Amino acid sequence: MSALFAINGRFLTQTTTGVQRYARNIVRAMDSFEQEHQPVVFAPTAAKDPGYARLRVNTSGALTGHAWEQVELPARVAGHRLLNLCNTAPAIKSDQIVCIHDANIFAAPDSYSLMFRAFYHNLQPLLARRAARIATVSQAAARQIARHLPVSLASIAILPNGHEHALVWNPERATSAPGLLALRKPRPYVLALGSRARHKNVSLLMNIAPDLDKLGVDIIIAGGGDGIFAAELLEDRSNVYLYGRVSDDDLAYLLDRALCLAFPSLTEGFGLPILEAMARGCPVVSSNCASMPEVCGGAALLASPFDLPHWIDHVRALLQSKDLRDDLVGRGAQNARRFSWTRSAEGYLDLLQQPTATLPVHAPPPTPAPCIAVVFATRGRPDIAAATVRHFLKTQSLRPDTVIISCVDPEDAGDLVLLPGVTILSGPAGLAAQRNTALANLKPGTEIVAFFDDDFVADADWLAEAARVFRDESQVAGFTGRVVADGIKGAGIGFDEAVRLVAAAGKQNGEWIEPYSPYGCNMAFRVAAIGDLRFDERLVLYGWLEDRDFAAALERHGGRLIRWSQAFGVHMGVKSGRVSGERLGYSQVINPLYMMGKGTMSLVKVADHIFRNTLSNFVGTVWPEPFIDRRGRAKGNLLALADILRGRLEPERAAAIGSRPTTNKPGWRQQQR
């Protein structure tokens, strides 16, 4: 080891949260290695002596905090390769390794103060571009970082947390926990750790507290907030006890006596308390999203952070079954041994020697896929629907749990009625109505519902990519993929050509766009976010802004809407049975105004939408394009404007005007973007 390696020791001046604990334990493990030349830890003057046996700590400087890190540290480590373990690093230095623990600043911004968000939004992309190597703590965190920062997934080193530190905690030295427990009735308790930041989802425990009280179970929340976190409103519950920040020995005392650790976070880069609980012999009930399944490794009870009854059931099961508790304790201890500070410290030494080094792959055990329902709404073209649905079922790498063909007449499904596992539903006509019919018939436990037009050909990994995003990013409510080619813009694309185009497109560098309103030909939603929301059936016919209206309603309730380019396909844009131009032109004007009244479309977007479409239609009456009835659309635009002047704003009237379509093609979707 060359003497020209340095470690950013700013963490020695910071309050110990999960990030600082990571740095302290990695550096402590490095200190245990016998080697000729040791890296030097550079820290601010205020740093306390950590008592390293081999590593030298060099403290100096007049500044503190970020100012010290950005101004004084770069000058002091000139000529050194620098290791940074706590999310930040000097922006002007390129010869450095930076561990970014997560991208929660992008995935859960409401958990952080405005100043903190602004700083990280500017610093971290710069570090990702300039650093010699980016590291992180889990596969899930690496995927999240690659989506939000300019760094490729393949280049990110995975060096996880370890468990050994929890083994040396001594509950006999606990000072506050014994007295705190003595103040409450001697009942079993669920322990929760961490700050009260919103993404920690402590509100779930508040919501199930009355049910746990009926079971005779208390909830103890240990851990304090930090200045970077927005305060989480915690309601009073008679069986909830807030203990604030406790020492490690007190934490050991609480873990050793808890019924379980509850870890309901919406997102985590790692989730160190899970390992600490397992190392201490405490069963774990954890969220099934982001990094948590990867860390739990099949040794915990998992539940959706939105499924309150499932959490209550898990606590009840642990309360009633000693065998279950003992089984989880045994599996937890074995799982914790997969994660070692020593191995991760060795990985960092390898990166310091050679930043491009290939490290052993930290391969998590497989985790259960989410329960997915896929819906195809179709009418009047069974041959098209049969071709796309059969291709979808044959090629998808992740099989859906349910496939629903939502139609008006069973004959619309053609020979799909013969396919095992395919559910045929009949109901009212119209894209919004047919999708609502499917939503009303989702089986219990469905987590994700994907909607496809009957003329969309999806890549084989479309569902797998969507499932991974919904698992990794629990606050994403709506998802759409990349449309490689859209036949709606021209004469249409045949099925065989669509299949060829999908195969030729291949995987590209992932492009994450947020916010992005889902495109109805290929979109998916989190069922827990949908709740009682339904597609607005006043937006009649087939495919004019019903997708944007639905997604905007989700977004108003805090759901994130994204487009991810690794899920892709071809929209054939089959022309049979197109909606008449008059009806479509009418909807082009009326629907946006109706949505503005609902609050699902802004005035600026309404004006832009109406202006662009009416202009295109009236210009097209002079120079019409093939396959587009510009004259009919322009007439529909005028009819809508006349109704508006009369004070009539009824989007459903589009179904009653204009000529009948020459052939039924309810899946017809006009270009909206």
VOGU-3710 file (C-alpha; in Angstrom, 3 decimals, decimal comma):
1> msalfaingr> 0,000/0,000/0,000  1,482/3,299/-1,113  1,732/6,132/1,407  -0,018/8,379/-1,116  -3,488/7,181/-0,214  -5,717/9,252/2,005  -9,066/8,879/3,756  -11,558/11,730/4,171  -11,966/11,812/7,953  -14,735/14,389/8,170
11> fltqtttgvq> -16,965/11,629/9,582  -14,923/11,816/12,807  -16,596/15,167/13,544  -20,160/14,094/12,706  -22,987/12,578/14,721  -23,062/8,845/14,092  -25,936/7,848/11,818  -25,881/4,913/9,408  -23,535/6,640/6,945  -20,993/7,601/9,604
21> ryarnivram> -21,200/4,160/11,187  -20,296/2,710/7,796  -17,229/4,927/7,545  -16,123/4,261/11,112  -16,344/0,499/10,705  -14,684/0,390/7,275  -11,764/2,487/8,520  -11,585/0,506/11,771  -11,297/-2,688/9,720  -8,510/-1,115/7,620
31> dsfeqehqpv> -6,724/-0,222/10,844  -6,631/-3,931/11,742  -4,702/-4,873/8,591  -0,957/-5,312/8,857  0,708/-3,699/5,862  3,870/-1,788/5,180  2,226/1,501/4,214  -1,092/2,652/5,643  -3,371/5,362/4,235  -3,530/8,575/6,243
41> vfaptaakdp> -6,824/9,866/7,662  -7,192/13,624/7,111  -9,747/15,259/9,398  -10,791/18,732/10,636  -9,124/20,092/13,743  -12,176/19,338/15,878  -11,999/15,589/15,187  -11,719/13,401/18,245  -8,958/10,809/18,402  -10,546/7,529/17,217
51> gyarlrvnts> -7,753/5,486/18,819  -6,499/3,717/15,709  -3,645/1,292/16,260  -1,988/1,632/12,852  -3,650/4,438/10,898  -2,324/7,961/11,404  -4,889/10,773/11,813  -3,795/14,175/10,545  -6,002/16,976/11,886  -5,738/20,617/10,879
61> galtghaweq> -7,634/23,494/9,299  -9,626/26,518/10,325  -12,871/25,464/8,626  -15,433/22,785/9,456  -18,129/20,762/7,709  -18,657/21,100/3,968  -16,408/24,166/3,841  -13,462/22,163/5,193  -14,208/19,299/2,812  -14,507/21,490/-0,296
71> velparvagh> -11,774/24,059/0,424  -9,109/22,779/2,803  -9,181/19,013/2,231  -8,321/19,147/-1,509  -5,189/21,166/-0,789  -4,091/18,827/1,981  -4,498/15,643/-0,081  -2,940/16,945/-3,309  -1,031/14,064/-4,841  -2,997/11,493/-2,808
81> rllnlcntap> -5,744/9,219/-4,034  -8,627/9,976/-1,697  -11,236/7,627/-0,236  -14,581/9,239/0,716  -17,090/7,039/2,537  -19,974/9,392/3,409  -21,771/10,522/0,224  -19,768/13,720/-0,327  -16,246/14,573/-1,463  -14,213/17,526/-2,778
91> aiksdqivci> -15,813/18,604/-6,037  -12,542/19,678/-7,658  -10,713/16,385/-7,107  -10,864/13,599/-9,662  -8,425/11,024/-8,287  -10,789/9,743/-5,622  -13,134/6,927/-4,679  -16,576/8,071/-3,502  -19,140/5,915/-1,735  -22,660/7,207/-2,421
101> hdanifaapd> -24,977/5,238/-0,160  -28,190/5,921/-2,046  -29,991/8,372/-4,307  -32,723/9,102/-1,792  -32,252/12,810/-2,335  -33,884/12,183/-5,718  -36,167/9,287/-4,749  -37,494/10,747/-1,466  -36,765/14,497/-1,564  -39,460/15,361/0,990
111> syslmfrafy> -37,379/13,694/3,698  -34,699/16,360/3,420  -34,452/20,078/3,999  -34,429/22,464/1,053  -30,819/23,477/1,638  -29,655/19,867/1,892  -31,482/18,951/-1,339  -30,002/21,888/-3,230  -26,463/21,041/-2,124  -26,683/17,352/-3,018
121> hnlqpllarr> -28,495/17,971/-6,307  -25,509/20,020/-7,422  -22,653/18,081/-5,828  -23,452/14,428/-6,445  -23,833/14,590/-10,255  -20,458/16,345/-10,380  -18,847/13,658/-8,223  -20,369/10,905/-10,349  -18,824/12,408/-13,487  -15,380/13,180/-12,065
131> aariatvsqa> -14,559/10,451/-9,532  -12,184/7,647/-10,457  -14,763/5,173/-9,107  -18,173/5,305/-7,483  -19,031/2,704/-4,857  -22,216/1,950/-2,986  -23,612/-0,487/-0,462  -26,160/-2,677/-2,288  -27,283/-3,768/-5,726  -30,544/-1,868/-5,252
141> aarqiarhlp> -28,665/1,317/-4,345  -26,459/0,884/-7,421  -29,508/0,639/-9,675  -31,026/3,723/-8,065  -27,803/5,712/-8,417  -27,431/4,714/-12,077  -30,982/5,949/-12,755  -30,495/9,343/-11,148  -26,797/10,136/-11,583  -24,502/10,153/-14,629
151> vslasiailp> -22,742/6,855/-13,927  -23,241/3,417/-15,477  -24,552/0,560/-13,371  -21,731/-1,748/-14,484  -19,055/0,641/-13,196  -20,396/0,937/-9,638  -18,571/-1,117/-7,012  -20,756/-2,860/-4,410  -19,199/-2,873/-0,930  -21,917/-3,521/1,655
161> nghehalvwn> -22,176/-2,864/5,361  -21,040/-5,455/7,887  -22,467/-6,955/11,058  -19,500/-7,535/13,376  -19,850/-4,284/15,332  -23,219/-5,361/16,754  -21,628/-8,435/18,300  -19,441/-6,370/20,620  -22,287/-4,279/22,014  -22,781/-5,127/25,681
171> peratsapgl> -26,336/-4,909/27,074  -24,916/-5,174/30,596  -23,522/-1,672/30,115  -26,937/-0,260/29,122  -27,781/2,844/31,124  -31,147/4,152/29,938  -32,981/1,230/28,301  -33,600/-0,820/31,485  -35,217/2,129/33,235  -37,280/3,058/30,177
181> lalrkprpyv> -38,647/-0,470/29,821  -39,471/-0,556/33,530  -41,817/2,425/33,101  -44,213/0,475/30,881  -46,316/-2,606/31,411  -44,393/-5,863/30,919  -45,788/-6,543/27,445  -44,063/-7,745/24,262  -42,874/-4,910/22,070  -41,934/-4,249/18,489
191> lalgsrarhk> -38,796/-2,156/18,141  -38,267/0,397/15,353  -35,064/2,315/14,698  -33,959/5,275/12,661  -34,849/8,906/12,250  -38,384/10,155/11,796  -37,758/11,141/8,172  -40,778/10,529/5,974  -39,125/7,776/3,949  -38,625/5,823/7,173
201> nvsllmniap> -42,429/5,375/7,069  -42,920/5,464/10,836  -46,517/6,436/10,087  -47,183/2,775/9,224  -46,421/1,822/12,822  -48,609/4,643/14,077  -51,456/3,364/11,941  -51,208/-0,251/13,119  -50,584/0,675/16,760  -54,253/0,268/17,822
211> dldklgvdii> -54,380/-3,205/16,253  -51,153/-4,211/17,984  -52,530/-2,823/21,239  -55,434/-5,266/20,929  -52,846/-8,049/20,597  -51,129/-6,808/23,762  -48,071/-5,519/21,886  -46,309/-2,169/22,348  -44,185/-0,212/19,853  -40,878/1,337/20,911
221> iagggdgifa> -39,218/3,791/18,540  -35,557/4,458/19,301  -33,420/6,922/17,411  -33,431/10,638/16,840  -33,894/12,846/13,860  -31,133/14,820/12,267  -31,111/18,413/11,089  -31,341/17,318/7,460  -34,714/15,648/7,961  -38,165/17,144/7,698
231> aelledrsnv> -40,179/16,387/10,841  -42,597/13,473/10,656  -45,838/14,110/12,501  -46,240/11,333/15,050  -49,709/10,937/16,483  -50,231/9,962/20,091  -50,787/6,258/20,647  -51,070/4,803/24,147  -48,884/1,805/23,300  -46,199/3,785/21,422
241> ylygrvsddd> -43,050/4,885/23,272  -40,512/7,309/21,802  -37,091/6,732/23,359  -35,009/9,124/21,275  -31,323/8,505/20,666  -29,847/5,618/22,655  -26,329/4,231/23,039  -25,227/1,093/21,231  -25,302/-0,878/24,478  -28,834/0,345/25,179
251> laylldralc> -29,805/-0,619/21,643  -28,435/-4,115/22,259  -30,542/-4,295/25,421  -33,683/-3,355/23,480  -32,984/-5,695/20,542  -32,242/-8,642/22,802  -35,694/-8,329/24,395  -37,839/-7,279/21,433  -40,476/-9,455/19,814  -39,039/-8,225/16,516
261> lafpsltegf> -37,479/-5,296/14,729  -39,971/-3,552/12,447  -38,333/-1,864/9,467  -41,092/-0,286/7,318  -38,937/2,076/5,220  -40,061/3,155/1,779  -36,481/3,347/0,534  -33,021/2,566/1,876  -29,561/2,324/0,420  -28,885/-0,639/2,693
271> glpileamar> -30,811/-0,892/5,958  -28,108/-1,540/8,558  -30,534/-2,012/11,501  -31,721/-5,213/9,794  -28,232/-6,717/10,063  -27,764/-5,414/13,591  -31,002/-7,061/14,704  -30,106/-10,364/13,031  -26,642/-10,319/14,592  -28,258/-9,794/18,016
281> gcpvvssnca> -30,748/-12,638/17,541  -33,811/-10,438/17,003  -36,404/-11,469/14,361  -37,037/-8,929/11,611  -40,184/-7,760/9,815  -39,161/-5,580/6,893  -40,470/-3,768/3,840  -40,205/-5,749/0,632  -38,810/-2,890/-1,479  -35,538/-1,144/-2,365
291> smpevcggaa> -32,514/-2,809/-0,719  -34,401/-4,521/2,098  -35,096/-7,919/0,435  -31,455/-8,024/-0,671  -30,216/-7,440/2,885  -32,799/-9,699/4,539  -31,774/-12,590/2,309  -34,795/-14,770/3,042  -34,236/-14,533/6,795  -37,043/-12,072/7,597
301> llaspfdlph> -40,771/-11,647/7,189  -41,419/-9,218/4,318  -44,443/-7,043/3,596  -45,296/-4,129/1,349  -44,866/-0,809/3,163  -48,401/-0,005/1,966  -50,067/-3,225/3,180  -50,915/-2,596/6,833  -52,868/-5,846/7,427  -49,844/-7,867/6,294
311> widhvrallq> -47,667/-6,210/8,956  -50,253/-6,931/11,635  -50,424/-10,569/10,493  -46,636/-10,911/10,726  -46,538/-9,521/14,275  -49,415/-11,797/15,268  -47,605/-14,816/13,831  -44,431/-14,001/15,770  -46,427/-13,466/18,939  -48,134/-16,823/18,609
321> skdlrddlvg> -45,262/-19,007/17,380  -42,000/-19,552/19,244  -40,929/-21,910/16,473  -41,240/-19,115/13,924  -39,229/-16,754/16,108  -36,501/-19,343/16,650  -36,377/-20,128/12,934  -35,934/-16,464/12,033  -33,261/-16,026/14,695  -31,269/-18,937/13,275
331> rgaqnarrfs> -31,618/-17,855/9,660  -30,888/-14,253/10,619  -27,593/-15,124/12,285  -26,534/-17,087/9,219  -27,585/-14,273/6,877  -25,710/-11,626/8,884  -22,459/-13,495/8,330  -22,742/-12,799/4,583  -21,903/-9,161/5,323  -18,450/-8,323/6,665
341> wtrsaegyld> -16,706/-5,023/7,365  -13,392/-6,762/6,795  -14,283/-7,936/3,293  -15,630/-4,528/2,325  -12,521/-2,798/3,697  -10,361/-5,136/1,615  -12,417/-4,128/-1,425  -11,708/-0,449/-0,788  -7,984/-1,133/-0,487  -8,154/-2,862/-3,873
351> llqqptatlp> -9,894/0,197/-5,352  -7,287/2,535/-3,869  -4,586/0,507/-5,561  -6,513/0,295/-8,835  -9,810/2,212/-9,177  -10,886/0,097/-12,160  -10,360/-3,162/-10,269  -13,013/-5,838/-10,688  -14,320/-6,800/-7,271  -16,058/-10,038/-6,297
361> vhappptpap> -19,756/-9,735/-7,116  -21,969/-9,396/-4,083  -24,818/-11,551/-5,350  -27,981/-11,304/-3,270  -30,275/-14,313/-3,031  -33,325/-14,219/-5,305  -36,326/-12,380/-3,909  -39,985/-13,020/-4,707  -41,330/-11,055/-7,657  -44,275/-8,720/-7,052
371> ciavvfatrg> -47,765/-9,911/-7,947  -48,495/-8,417/-11,390  -51,692/-8,209/-13,419  -51,535/-7,365/-17,130  -54,555/-5,852/-18,878  -55,257/-5,668/-22,618  -58,353/-3,651/-23,540  -59,647/-4,566/-26,993  -62,726/-4,497/-29,170  -63,556/-5,645/-32,660
381> rpdiaaatvr> -60,155/-6,933/-33,814  -59,499/-10,368/-32,305  -56,720/-11,244/-34,756  -54,575/-8,276/-33,713  -55,192/-8,883/-30,019  -54,436/-12,607/-30,360  -51,095/-11,953/-32,064  -49,830/-9,380/-29,535  -51,082/-11,188/-26,423  -49,678/-14,558/-27,490
391> hflktqslrp> -46,345/-12,947/-28,311  -46,354/-11,180/-24,938  -47,023/-14,373/-22,997  -44,443/-16,332/-24,976  -41,587/-13,853/-24,635  -41,823/-12,091/-21,244  -38,921/-13,047/-18,962  -41,123/-12,313/-15,934  -44,468/-14,027/-16,104  -47,464/-12,032/-14,877
401> dtviiscvdp> -49,682/-13,579/-12,228  -52,851/-12,533/-14,043  -53,626/-11,686/-17,683  -56,945/-9,933/-18,315  -58,534/-9,351/-21,709  -61,102/-6,606/-21,138  -63,592/-6,417/-23,987  -67,200/-5,573/-24,768  -68,152/-8,922/-26,270  -66,313/-12,229/-25,617
411> edagdlvllp> -65,902/-12,551/-29,383  -63,473/-9,602/-29,208  -60,981/-11,954/-27,512  -61,072/-14,481/-30,359  -59,131/-17,660/-29,605  -57,534/-16,098/-26,522  -60,432/-17,642/-24,620  -58,626/-20,964/-25,088  -55,409/-19,853/-23,365  -54,955/-21,178/-19,823
421> gvtilsgpag> -54,492/-18,482/-17,202  -56,125/-15,772/-19,309  -59,229/-14,109/-17,865  -61,791/-12,727/-20,313  -63,940/-9,898/-18,939  -66,900/-8,248/-20,667  -68,245/-4,829/-19,779  -69,138/-1,352/-21,014  -67,390/-0,051/-24,114  -64,677/2,589/-24,040
431> laaqrntala> -61,050/2,471/-23,037  -61,627/4,063/-19,634  -64,599/1,792/-18,890  -62,804/-1,362/-20,029  -59,768/-0,578/-17,888  -62,045/0,093/-14,915  -63,678/-3,292/-15,464  -60,233/-4,846/-15,132  -59,372/-2,822/-12,016  -62,589/-3,980/-10,369
441> nlkpgteiva> -61,580/-7,596/-10,935  -57,952/-7,625/-9,773  -57,278/-10,503/-7,442  -56,346/-9,662/-3,823  -52,647/-9,109/-3,317  -52,009/-7,628/-6,760  -49,193/-5,084/-6,409  -48,710/-3,835/-9,977  -51,186/-3,508/-12,835  -49,854/-2,980/-16,360
451> ffdddfvada> -52,007/-1,751/-19,236  -51,146/-2,367/-22,883  -52,895/-1,431/-26,082  -53,829/-4,470/-28,107  -51,440/-3,322/-30,866  -48,344/-2,858/-28,665  -45,431/-5,296/-29,001  -43,335/-5,262/-25,814  -39,693/-6,202/-25,322  -39,182/-9,464/-23,431
461> dwlaeaarvf> -37,963/-7,647/-20,297  -40,699/-5,004/-20,146  -42,413/-6,487/-17,096  -39,116/-7,369/-15,393  -37,876/-3,799/-15,759  -41,152/-2,376/-14,464  -41,186/-4,764/-11,509  -37,606/-3,849/-10,619  -38,394/-0,126/-10,696  -41,496/-0,524/-8,538
471> rdesqvagft> -39,496/-2,646/-6,051  -36,511/-0,297/-5,958  -38,468/2,968/-5,956  -41,441/2,479/-3,669  -42,756/6,005/-4,207  -43,077/5,563/-7,966  -46,815/5,318/-8,706  -46,826/5,374/-12,515  -44,404/3,888/-15,050  -44,124/3,977/-18,815
481> grvvadgikg> -41,583/2,615/-21,248  -39,824/3,876/-24,345  -41,696/3,630/-27,652  -39,098/2,575/-30,206  -41,435/3,221/-33,132  -44,996/4,509/-33,228  -47,122/3,553/-36,207  -49,674/6,151/-35,230  -47,493/8,712/-36,998  -47,753/7,034/-40,368
491> agigfdeavr> -49,353/4,164/-42,224  -49,046/1,807/-39,273  -46,576/-0,991/-38,564  -47,288/-4,649/-39,241  -46,923/-7,236/-36,496  -43,857/-8,984/-37,964  -42,140/-5,651/-38,552  -42,929/-4,570/-34,992  -41,342/-7,747/-33,620  -38,256/-7,111/-35,765
501> lvaaagkqng> -37,976/-3,499/-34,613  -38,162/-4,520/-30,947  -35,441/-7,132/-31,442  -33,245/-4,635/-33,314  -33,646/-1,904/-30,685  -31,796/-3,783/-27,964  -30,794/-2,408/-24,576  -29,418/1,101/-24,367  -27,976/3,121/-21,533  -30,884/3,630/-19,200
511> ewiepyspyg> -32,631/6,988/-19,466  -34,778/7,943/-16,495  -37,177/10,836/-17,109  -39,171/12,284/-14,224  -41,831/13,522/-14,114  -43,288/11,880/-17,201  -46,963/11,209/-17,798  -47,458/7,564/-18,815  -48,291/6,846/-22,447  -51,408/4,668/-22,490
521> cnmafrvaai> -50,153/2,101/-25,002  -47,680/0,796/-22,389  -47,971/1,843/-18,769  -48,070/0,347/-15,293  -49,231/1,535/-11,895  -48,777/0,592/-8,254  -52,103/-0,784/-7,079  -51,638/0,610/-3,556  -51,280/4,093/-5,058  -54,428/3,671/-7,167
531> gdlrfderlv> -56,690/2,865/-4,229  -60,237/3,828/-5,182  -59,144/5,970/-8,129  -60,575/4,976/-11,513  -60,233/6,127/-15,116  -62,702/8,902/-15,866  -65,411/7,370/-18,042  -66,577/10,807/-19,146  -63,443/10,790/-21,324  -65,178/8,594/-23,850
541> lygwledrdf> -63,970/6,696/-26,895  -60,505/5,302/-27,142  -57,411/7,107/-26,139  -57,578/10,853/-25,856  -55,860/11,995/-22,643  -57,464/9,407/-20,358  -53,968/8,187/-19,460  -52,756/11,674/-18,563  -55,884/12,384/-16,538  -55,482/9,202/-14,502
551> aaalerhggr> -51,752/9,720/-13,937  -52,205/13,362/-12,947  -54,712/12,317/-10,298  -52,113/9,920/-8,877  -49,445/12,615/-8,957  -51,676/14,993/-6,977  -51,605/12,449/-4,146  -47,798/12,364/-4,089  -47,114/9,571/-6,569  -44,052/9,853/-8,791
561> lirwsqafgv> -44,474/9,344/-12,553  -41,496/8,185/-14,601  -40,375/6,884/-17,961  -37,638/4,239/-18,035  -36,021/3,505/-21,364  -34,970/-0,070/-20,495  -38,632/-1,071/-20,855  -39,549/-0,544/-24,480  -41,654/-1,712/-27,381  -43,350/-0,793/-30,639
571> hmgvksgrvs> -46,820/0,699/-30,987  -48,155/-0,693/-34,235  -50,794/2,033/-34,660  -53,113/-0,288/-36,582  -55,475/1,829/-38,673  -58,541/-0,400/-38,860  -61,607/1,173/-37,252  -60,177/4,563/-36,444  -62,307/6,985/-34,454  -63,998/9,500/-36,764
581> gerlgysqvi> -62,155/12,784/-37,237  -65,052/14,862/-35,914  -65,236/12,946/-32,663  -61,497/13,099/-32,148  -61,332/16,797/-33,018  -64,109/17,488/-30,533  -62,194/15,638/-27,784  -58,983/17,503/-28,631  -60,589/20,726/-27,410  -63,154/19,613/-24,831
591> nplymmgkgt> -61,090/17,034/-22,937  -58,221/19,359/-21,955  -60,644/22,019/-20,720  -62,585/19,424/-18,752  -59,348/18,156/-17,202  -58,320/21,700/-16,271  -61,581/22,009/-14,355  -60,699/18,789/-12,502  -57,187/19,993/-11,763  -55,463/17,263/-13,793
601> mslvkvadhi> -54,118/19,578/-16,512  -52,632/23,046/-16,116  -53,786/26,107/-18,036  -50,454/26,313/-19,848  -50,646/22,695/-20,999  -54,296/23,083/-21,997  -53,516/26,134/-24,119  -50,517/24,446/-25,720  -52,436/21,233/-26,389  -55,431/22,939/-27,994
611> frntlsnfvg> -53,323/25,394/-30,002  -50,988/22,764/-31,452  -53,751/20,350/-32,411  -56,141/22,899/-33,897  -53,307/24,526/-35,834  -52,220/21,148/-37,227  -55,772/20,301/-38,177  -56,533/23,549/-40,006  -53,187/23,527/-41,805  -53,856/19,896/-42,668
621> tvwpepfidr> -57,120/20,736/-44,357  -55,008/22,447/-47,014  -52,126/19,961/-47,055  -53,635/16,770/-45,584  -51,455/13,808/-44,569  -52,414/10,281/-45,543  -54,353/8,300/-42,921  -55,382/11,412/-40,933  -58,817/12,995/-41,335  -57,746/16,608/-40,822
631> rgrakgnlla> -60,984/18,041/-42,199  -63,045/15,972/-39,795  -60,814/16,924/-36,885  -61,019/20,614/-37,754  -64,807/20,348/-37,903  -64,778/18,672/-34,494  -62,581/21,464/-33,145  -65,139/24,034/-34,308  -68,040/22,067/-32,804  -66,226/21,988/-29,475
641> ladilrgrle> -65,506/25,719/-29,560  -69,162/26,392/-30,323  -70,234/24,264/-27,326  -67,773/26,104/-25,087  -69,247/29,449/-26,134  -72,669/28,058/-25,187  -71,309/27,022/-21,794  -71,457/23,323/-22,592  -68,471/21,309/-21,325  -69,442/17,658/-21,737
651> peraaaigsr> -66,630/15,405/-22,996  -69,004/12,440/-23,347  -70,846/14,275/-26,152  -68,012/13,246/-28,496  -69,557/9,778/-28,705  -72,745/11,175/-30,226  -71,349/13,440/-32,943  -69,855/12,861/-36,355  -70,151/9,853/-38,608  -69,827/6,310/-37,405
661> pttnkpgwrq> -66,371/4,775/-37,847  -66,180/2,527/-40,881  -65,039/-0,404/-38,750  -64,875/-0,818/-35,009  -61,422/-0,250/-33,661  -61,770/0,849/-30,058  -58,095/0,286/-29,413  -57,223/3,099/-31,799  -54,957/5,587/-30,082  -54,195/8,922/-31,640
671> qqr> -50,788/10,505/-31,206  -50,779/12,615/-28,026  -47,186/13,606/-27,485
//
